[in-house]
Amino acid sequence: MNWHVFAFFDQYYLFDTPSNSLFQIDEPTFWRLRAEEEPAEAATYRELLARRCSPAVRAEVEEELAALKEAGYLPERDPFLEAPVFNLKPELKALCLHLSHDCQLRCVYCFAGGGAFGGDRGIMAPAVGRAALDFLIASSGAKDHLEVDFFGGEPLLNTGLMLELVAYGEEKAAAAGKKMHFTLTTNTLGLNRKLLEFLRVHRMGLVLSLDGREAVNDRMRGKGTYQRIVPRIKEVIRDFPELNYYVRGTFTRYNLDFSEDVKHLYELGMRSISVEPVVCAPEFPYALREEDLPRIDEEYERLAAFYWERQQAGDPFRFFHFVVDLEKGPCLPKRLLGCGAGFDYLAVTPQGELYPCHQFVGEKQFLVGNVFTGITAPEIRETFGRARFYEKEGCRTCWARYYCSGGCHAHAYFANGDILKPDRLACRLLQKRLECALALNAAQIAGQDDTP
């Protein structure tokens, strides 16, 4: 569909996909459009219209819809899908630098198998790290803003190299007329005041891992980890407010009440939060299932209500998936091309191997090359460069396509064995989050004083 209607907290909305426009509509209009959007439910909604709405109301609905169509909304065809062509050069923009393939924790759900990614545990040598940054600069073409995420395993098991590479990267980038921005993804156990001061001076981003309530966190991340991690995150928030951080958690089938975990993080003083659905094989007991979707929908709605409540109280927070800008969102090429994994973004192992992203590390069929010899399997990179959402199964007709951009290539591959076949469970969760985000955006713009 090129549009979507949904209900949220007793309000009704129409989202027009090509124009990225959101309208608040009345209930009869919702019924009328819902019958068109969901043919299986059409009889029910037509009956509601006939039974509850007078002929005059029904005629008014049709007049309003005709006016919207005349203005260019509710289109039959999306002009942006008419053979879009982007002659993008394969210029590298970002690296996920695996400083360590080891970790002090052994999180149950870890896709990296406790940090080793299915291989040997170890840390990156300085020569590999320097070669990786040299490769990034040399392969970046005209791009002048480059990004490096220090990742693992746990990257702070190799803190010395991280400090060296920040200085090295900044110097090399400046000499090439570019800027290099760094982010650190960490379990926090290696943080200390001296290091935090370094991060502040170099304006590094921080992704801090914590799942929420103590019992929830410790069940998956190890007994006692909550008590070790929380004080470190509080120190960041209290003493280093200039640092741009996100507290990043994971919810599983064991905590489908994950809105309570977000509330808990908020109560601890955390104001930038991202809690993500677990990604794992379906046979694991903590894996999310189709039957969990109604409960997950309810949780996102509870979370949206709390989010709005905190905004209205004057003490807001950022929940990553609820931050949507209808006016200044990503440009069209970014919406069409997605995250860029395997094309302008690559992951680097401690041995210098190059993979499309961190989730493909260790999958040898996706080995692209290495930092010393460069790209040795250009066909893999070309495959990822062509994996745009209008080539993916079902994406051309999905109303959320310009926010999802076809979804995660890795999720698609590990769910269906093909990067062009999206993980439908992940799609469904994104659609619900986007409905929440759009409704919250509408409420904020309208300046409503009550719950959306």
Wavefront OBJ file of the C-alpha trace (Angstrom):
o trace
v 0.000 0.000 0.000
v 1.016 3.585 -0.543
v -0.798 4.617 2.637
v -1.807 3.167 5.989
v -4.539 3.835 8.551
v -4.271 2.957 12.211
v -5.875 3.641 15.570
v -3.893 4.799 18.565
v -5.266 5.794 21.972
v -8.760 6.548 20.661
v -7.434 8.622 17.759
v -7.348 7.635 14.088
v -4.557 8.380 11.648
v -3.801 8.185 7.945
v -0.152 7.993 6.901
v 0.586 8.753 3.248
v 3.814 6.923 2.388
v 5.238 8.750 -0.670
v 4.671 12.229 0.795
v 5.625 11.212 4.349
v 2.450 12.986 5.518
v 0.339 12.152 8.557
v -3.341 13.104 8.903
v -5.643 12.738 11.879
v -8.959 11.384 10.614
v -12.354 10.587 12.079
v -13.682 7.131 12.793
v -15.919 6.787 9.690
v -12.976 7.689 7.443
v -10.882 5.120 9.263
v -13.528 2.438 8.667
v -13.807 3.374 4.995
v -10.044 3.227 4.378
v -9.517 0.180 6.565
v -11.956 -1.736 4.387
v -9.784 -0.890 1.398
v -6.458 -1.571 3.096
v -7.480 -4.917 4.623
v -9.715 -6.827 2.175
v -10.149 -9.690 4.645
v -11.807 -7.266 7.075
v -13.672 -5.259 4.438
v -17.122 -6.697 5.174
v -16.852 -5.833 8.860
v -15.871 -2.210 8.229
v -18.445 -1.708 5.485
v -21.109 -2.982 7.854
v -19.950 -0.495 10.515
v -20.219 2.332 8.006
v -23.667 1.301 6.841
v -25.021 0.683 10.347
v -23.523 3.621 12.235
v -23.192 6.363 9.644
v -25.946 8.167 7.801
v -25.836 8.512 4.010
v -24.830 12.149 4.492
v -21.818 11.184 6.638
v -20.760 8.530 4.153
v -21.017 11.039 1.324
v -18.902 13.502 3.303
v -16.233 10.847 3.801
v -16.093 10.192 0.056
v -15.850 13.908 -0.671
v -12.931 14.300 1.745
v -11.107 11.317 0.276
v -11.656 12.656 -3.241
v -10.166 15.976 -2.165
v -7.115 14.217 -0.714
v -6.584 12.276 -3.928
v -6.962 15.412 -6.012
v -4.250 16.996 -3.858
v -1.921 14.096 -4.654
v -2.411 11.912 -1.579
v -3.551 8.255 -1.466
v -1.869 7.574 -4.828
v -2.288 4.358 -6.773
v 1.398 4.496 -7.735
v 4.450 5.686 -5.869
v 6.601 7.823 -8.208
v 9.705 7.100 -6.120
v 9.440 3.420 -7.023
v 9.455 4.034 -10.760
v 12.872 2.521 -11.480
v 14.857 4.718 -9.081
v 18.468 5.051 -10.201
v 21.333 5.999 -7.926
v 24.772 5.820 -9.468
v 26.511 5.708 -6.138
v 30.220 5.139 -5.985
v 31.390 2.370 -3.640
v 32.966 4.863 -1.266
v 33.430 3.737 2.316
v 31.909 5.851 5.075
v 32.099 3.781 8.261
v 33.852 0.885 9.951
v 32.805 -1.289 12.869
v 36.201 -1.984 14.398
v 36.324 -5.160 16.502
v 39.093 -4.333 18.946
v 38.423 -7.540 20.837
v 36.854 -10.909 20.202
v 36.522 -11.583 23.891
v 34.293 -10.330 26.694
v 34.130 -10.532 30.500
v 30.427 -11.386 30.238
v 28.786 -14.342 28.600
v 25.338 -12.928 27.817
v 22.930 -15.749 27.038
v 21.542 -14.124 23.886
v 24.871 -12.816 22.511
v 24.934 -13.233 18.726
v 28.736 -13.119 18.971
v 28.888 -16.266 21.093
v 30.330 -14.515 24.118
v 32.490 -12.272 21.967
v 34.422 -14.807 19.910
v 32.067 -14.820 16.875
v 32.513 -18.549 16.500
v 36.301 -18.321 16.268
v 39.303 -17.800 18.509
v 39.286 -15.264 21.306
v 41.798 -12.484 20.956
v 42.406 -8.767 20.542
v 43.354 -6.591 17.583
v 47.023 -5.731 17.053
v 48.008 -2.075 16.542
v 49.157 -2.741 12.985
v 45.697 -4.053 12.078
v 43.939 -1.092 13.645
v 46.118 1.451 11.873
v 45.715 -0.377 8.570
v 41.941 -0.371 9.048
v 41.830 3.411 9.469
v 44.190 3.876 6.526
v 41.888 1.666 4.463
v 38.829 3.693 5.523
v 40.424 7.007 4.516
v 41.822 5.645 1.256
v 38.462 4.077 0.327
v 36.263 7.023 1.305
v 36.512 8.924 -1.957
v 34.715 12.261 -1.741
v 33.160 11.525 1.648
v 34.609 13.875 4.227
v 32.826 12.744 7.417
v 33.876 9.241 8.457
v 32.672 7.085 11.341
v 34.308 4.372 13.421
v 32.533 2.308 16.068
v 34.800 0.516 18.545
v 33.076 -2.808 19.033
v 33.574 -6.368 20.201
v 33.307 -8.612 22.117
v 34.172 -5.954 24.628
v 36.395 -3.281 23.035
v 37.679 -1.968 26.378
v 39.625 -5.187 26.811
v 41.885 -3.424 24.300
v 41.642 0.116 25.674
v 45.242 1.026 24.878
v 44.704 0.417 21.180
v 41.483 2.429 21.215
v 43.311 5.443 22.654
v 46.054 5.090 20.066
v 43.625 4.754 17.163
v 41.596 7.820 18.105
v 44.734 9.963 17.920
v 45.936 8.201 14.789
v 42.567 8.458 13.037
v 42.048 12.123 13.854
v 45.523 13.000 12.591
v 45.256 10.973 9.394
v 41.745 12.220 8.635
v 42.764 15.857 9.124
v 45.721 15.396 6.797
v 43.300 14.099 4.159
v 40.885 17.010 4.673
v 38.343 14.827 6.443
v 36.875 14.354 9.917
v 36.604 11.072 11.782
v 33.972 10.558 14.499
v 34.251 7.701 16.996
v 31.651 5.739 18.972
v 32.259 3.187 21.704
v 29.880 0.283 22.329
v 30.666 -1.172 25.745
v 29.391 -3.246 28.650
v 30.822 -0.388 30.826
v 33.025 -2.613 33.016
v 36.215 -1.016 31.682
v 35.090 2.583 32.117
v 36.880 4.885 34.574
v 37.113 8.643 35.062
v 40.334 9.055 33.113
v 38.858 7.215 30.154
v 35.571 9.134 30.359
v 37.511 12.386 30.299
v 39.272 11.157 27.157
v 35.901 10.336 25.565
v 34.632 13.809 26.434
v 37.662 15.571 24.990
v 37.299 13.648 21.741
v 33.490 13.971 21.676
v 32.959 10.254 21.309
v 29.515 8.679 21.302
v 28.686 5.999 23.857
v 26.417 2.961 23.630
v 26.076 1.467 27.129
v 24.645 -2.024 27.590
v 22.006 -2.637 30.278
v 18.750 -4.541 29.880
v 16.610 -2.949 32.597
v 15.464 -4.283 35.955
v 18.052 -6.159 37.949
v 16.457 -9.604 37.667
v 15.853 -9.162 33.935
v 19.379 -7.933 33.273
v 21.142 -10.548 35.382
v 19.144 -13.440 33.943
v 20.637 -12.829 30.488
v 23.837 -10.887 31.189
v 25.104 -12.680 34.291
v 24.450 -12.569 38.016
v 25.713 -9.408 39.658
v 26.252 -7.482 36.423
v 23.462 -4.990 37.175
v 25.164 -3.859 40.388
v 28.446 -3.422 38.530
v 27.042 -1.594 35.514
v 24.487 0.839 36.959
v 26.974 2.924 39.000
v 29.142 3.382 35.918
v 26.223 4.604 33.804
v 25.114 6.947 36.581
v 28.635 8.379 36.698
v 28.479 9.099 32.964
v 25.142 10.881 33.306
v 26.063 12.804 36.456
v 29.617 13.879 35.718
v 29.926 13.823 31.924
v 26.696 15.356 30.583
v 28.445 16.446 27.377
v 28.789 12.820 26.278
v 26.213 11.704 23.743
v 25.058 8.333 25.062
v 22.383 5.683 24.626
v 21.609 2.991 27.163
v 20.973 -0.004 24.957
v 19.044 -3.037 26.203
v 17.528 -6.193 24.756
v 14.144 -7.710 25.518
v 13.343 -11.386 25.079
v 10.408 -13.697 25.630
v 11.411 -13.707 29.307
v 10.494 -10.013 29.718
v 7.624 -9.248 27.381
v 6.718 -6.529 29.888
v 9.731 -4.570 28.619
v 7.995 -1.216 29.078
v 8.697 -1.744 32.782
v 12.394 -2.040 31.987
v 12.352 1.258 30.101
v 10.543 2.872 33.045
v 13.155 1.448 35.389
v 16.009 2.879 33.336
v 14.217 6.230 33.334
v 13.815 6.113 37.111
v 17.560 5.551 37.382
v 18.069 8.890 35.609
v 18.723 7.620 32.095
v 17.229 9.830 29.391
v 18.485 8.254 26.149
v 17.238 4.684 25.895
v 17.004 1.990 23.263
v 15.540 -1.430 24.074
v 15.671 -3.811 21.114
v 13.979 -7.154 20.408
v 16.324 -10.107 20.712
v 17.751 -11.520 17.492
v 18.339 -15.261 17.652
v 17.358 -18.582 16.141
v 13.681 -19.429 16.742
v 14.449 -22.643 18.628
v 15.859 -20.803 21.638
v 13.393 -20.552 24.546
v 13.896 -16.808 24.871
v 13.212 -16.150 21.155
v 10.216 -13.982 20.287
v 7.357 -15.747 18.523
v 4.431 -14.749 16.319
v 2.070 -15.577 19.172
v 3.779 -12.911 21.302
v 2.840 -10.080 18.948
v -0.405 -8.988 20.669
v 1.432 -8.722 23.985
v 4.345 -6.855 22.396
v 1.888 -4.446 20.750
v 0.381 -3.706 24.154
v 3.817 -3.073 25.613
v 4.767 -0.592 22.913
v 1.488 1.211 23.555
v 2.192 1.303 27.299
v 5.652 2.611 26.550
v 4.238 5.284 24.235
v 1.804 6.386 26.961
v 4.673 6.689 29.446
v 6.768 8.550 26.865
v 3.974 11.088 26.328
v 3.331 11.398 30.052
v 6.970 12.299 30.659
v 6.920 14.826 27.813
v 3.834 16.484 29.265
v 5.438 16.544 32.712
v 8.394 18.492 31.328
v 10.948 15.742 31.970
v 11.152 13.932 28.619
v 13.470 11.184 27.447
v 14.542 9.811 24.105
v 13.424 6.344 23.130
v 15.340 5.543 19.973
v 12.420 4.097 17.986
v 10.007 6.890 18.861
v 12.180 9.666 17.426
v 10.608 10.446 14.048
v 10.859 13.696 12.108
v 8.164 14.026 9.448
v 9.727 17.180 7.999
v 13.481 16.591 8.186
v 13.870 12.841 8.042
v 16.538 10.967 6.050
v 16.963 11.974 2.415
v 15.353 9.818 -0.262
v 18.559 7.950 -1.271
v 19.107 7.001 2.392
v 15.509 5.817 2.695
v 15.903 3.703 -0.422
v 19.346 2.291 0.314
v 19.123 1.551 4.041
v 22.042 1.185 6.434
v 24.715 0.679 3.775
v 26.058 -2.567 5.267
v 28.405 -4.272 2.855
v 28.544 -1.203 0.631
v 29.663 1.938 2.468
v 29.899 0.282 5.897
v 32.076 -2.710 6.809
v 33.166 -4.580 9.940
v 36.807 -5.393 10.721
v 37.850 -8.406 12.793
v 40.943 -8.468 15.069
v 42.758 -10.245 12.233
v 41.829 -7.508 9.766
v 39.145 -9.425 7.878
v 36.369 -7.370 6.307
v 32.698 -8.372 6.549
v 29.489 -6.573 5.494
v 28.640 -5.784 9.125
v 29.246 -7.031 12.654
v 26.436 -9.590 12.458
v 28.021 -11.336 9.459
v 31.428 -11.670 11.115
v 32.544 -15.304 11.115
v 30.264 -16.248 8.192
v 33.082 -17.015 5.749
v 30.849 -16.897 2.678
v 30.503 -13.152 3.347
v 34.219 -12.421 3.718
v 34.803 -9.324 1.575
v 38.548 -8.898 1.984
v 41.020 -7.566 4.541
v 42.474 -4.225 5.522
v 45.887 -4.977 4.058
v 44.881 -6.109 0.571
v 41.510 -4.352 0.361
v 38.364 -5.748 -1.244
v 39.053 -9.218 -2.618
v 35.438 -10.289 -3.211
v 33.854 -7.296 -5.006
v 30.915 -9.433 -6.050
v 29.777 -9.655 -2.416
v 29.956 -5.903 -2.074
v 28.027 -5.494 -5.310
v 25.352 -7.867 -4.031
v 24.877 -5.771 -0.906
v 24.932 -2.582 -2.949
v 21.997 -3.907 -4.983
v 20.063 -5.066 -1.908
v 17.834 -2.004 -1.844
v 14.371 -2.212 -0.405
v 12.560 -2.119 -3.759
v 14.431 -5.340 -4.614
v 13.385 -7.051 -1.379
v 10.464 -9.398 -1.083
v 7.294 -7.571 -0.055
v 8.963 -4.219 0.611
v 7.601 -2.320 -2.390
v 4.062 -2.659 -1.021
v 4.850 -2.044 2.657
v 3.570 1.281 4.003
v 6.600 1.613 6.339
v 9.185 1.113 3.597
v 10.832 4.550 3.795
v 11.499 4.166 7.513
v 12.539 0.517 7.392
v 14.476 0.696 4.093
v 14.076 -3.043 3.720
v 15.216 -3.993 7.183
v 18.396 -5.592 8.396
v 20.241 -7.732 5.834
v 21.588 -9.973 8.597
v 18.161 -10.547 10.152
v 16.840 -11.490 6.712
v 19.701 -13.871 6.041
v 19.596 -15.651 9.372
v 15.798 -15.920 9.302
v 15.364 -16.912 5.660
v 18.790 -17.630 4.167
v 18.534 -14.670 1.798
v 19.323 -10.990 2.394
v 16.453 -10.126 0.024
v 13.810 -11.913 2.130
v 13.102 -9.786 5.214
v 12.421 -11.258 8.636
v 8.635 -10.855 8.860
v 8.573 -10.811 12.651
v 11.073 -7.941 12.632
v 8.936 -6.162 10.020
v 5.853 -6.473 12.170
v 7.613 -5.065 15.245
v 8.961 -2.108 13.276
v 5.495 -1.295 11.924
v 4.063 -1.171 15.431
v 6.896 1.014 16.715
v 6.406 3.366 13.788
v 2.672 3.681 14.479
v 3.532 4.694 18.047
v 6.167 7.156 16.861
v 3.875 8.770 14.291
v 1.031 9.191 16.774
v 3.381 10.698 19.355
v 4.742 13.028 16.703
v 1.206 14.159 15.814
v 0.337 14.740 19.462
v 3.454 16.811 20.003
v 2.848 18.951 16.919
v -0.766 19.510 17.928
v 0.314 20.537 21.411
v -2.278 18.353 23.043
v -2.557 18.478 26.801
v -3.969 15.012 27.298
v -2.883 11.502 26.416
v -2.635 10.995 22.636
l 1 2 3 4 5 6 7 8 9 10 11 12 13 14 15 16 17 18 19 20 21 22 23 24 25 26 27 28 29 30 31 32 33 34 35 36 37 38 39 40 41 42 43 44 45 46 47 48 49 50 51 52 53 54 55 56 57 58 59 60 61 62 63 64 65 66 67 68 69 70 71 72 73 74 75 76 77 78 79 80 81 82 83 84 85 86 87 88 89 90 91 92 93 94 95 96 97 98 99 100 101 102 103 104 105 106 107 108 109 110 111 112 113 114 115 116 117 118 119 120 121 122 123 124 125 126 127 128 129 130 131 132 133 134 135 136 137 138 139 140 141 142 143 144 145 146 147 148 149 150 151 152 153 154 155 156 157 158 159 160 161 162 163 164 165 166 167 168 169 170 171 172 173 174 175 176 177 178 179 180 181 182 183 184 185 186 187 188 189 190 191 192 193 194 195 196 197 198 199 200 201 202 203 204 205 206 207 208 209 210 211 212 213 214 215 216 217 218 219 220 221 222 223 224 225 226 227 228 229 230 231 232 233 234 235 236 237 238 239 240 241 242 243 244 245 246 247 248 249 250 251 252 253 254 255 256 257 258 259 260 261 262 263 264 265 266 267 268 269 270 271 272 273 274 275 276 277 278 279 280 281 282 283 284 285 286 287 288 289 290 291 292 293 294 295 296 297 298 299 300 301 302 303 304 305 306 307 308 309 310 311 312 313 314 315 316 317 318 319 320 321 322 323 324 325 326 327 328 329 330 331 332 333 334 335 336 337 338 339 340 341 342 343 344 345 346 347 348 349 350 351 352 353 354 355 356 357 358 359 360 361 362 363 364 365 366 367 368 369 370 371 372 373 374 375 376 377 378 379 380 381 382 383 384 385 386 387 388 389 390 391 392 393 394 395 396 397 398 399 400 401 402 403 404 405 406 407 408 409 410 411 412 413 414 415 416 417 418 419 420 421 422 423 424 425 426 427 428 429 430 431 432 433 434 435 436 437 438 439 440 441 442 443 444 445 446 447 448 449 450 451 452
